Amino acid sequence: MTTLFSKFLTKADIENVLSIPACTLGPLPFREGHSMNMHAHDGNGQEWIFSCNIQRNESVGHFLSVGWIEFVRERNLQVDDSVTILEEVLKNQATSIKLEVKRKIRLFGKDIWSDVI
């Protein structure tokens, strides 16, 4: 699996949209203002379909705006949770997108990262 993107979630990410700098995803198949659906699977194998739009911001350039509020609510995501988007090459050479979300918890005086399921 190849990591395409990873970040710690901010308040804006969990209240509005997940913003992903376009340069982290390689060439995108469409231009600013266009939209597409991103199909991804979570750690439970459940498929999620996220509406994505290319937008531009002067400070970060082009970015992918991912509408994922339903996923945020379903998983009760919080600020500082870690989200990682992975690309997996399947046996038939097709690719699949996987979403991993982890939360830091303190257990017996040590910080560990646990899957958010």
Helices and strands as residue ranges (DSSP letters): E 2-8, H 11-15, E 18-21, G 22-25, E 35-41, E 47-57, E 61-67, H 69-75, E 82-89, E 95-107, E 110-115
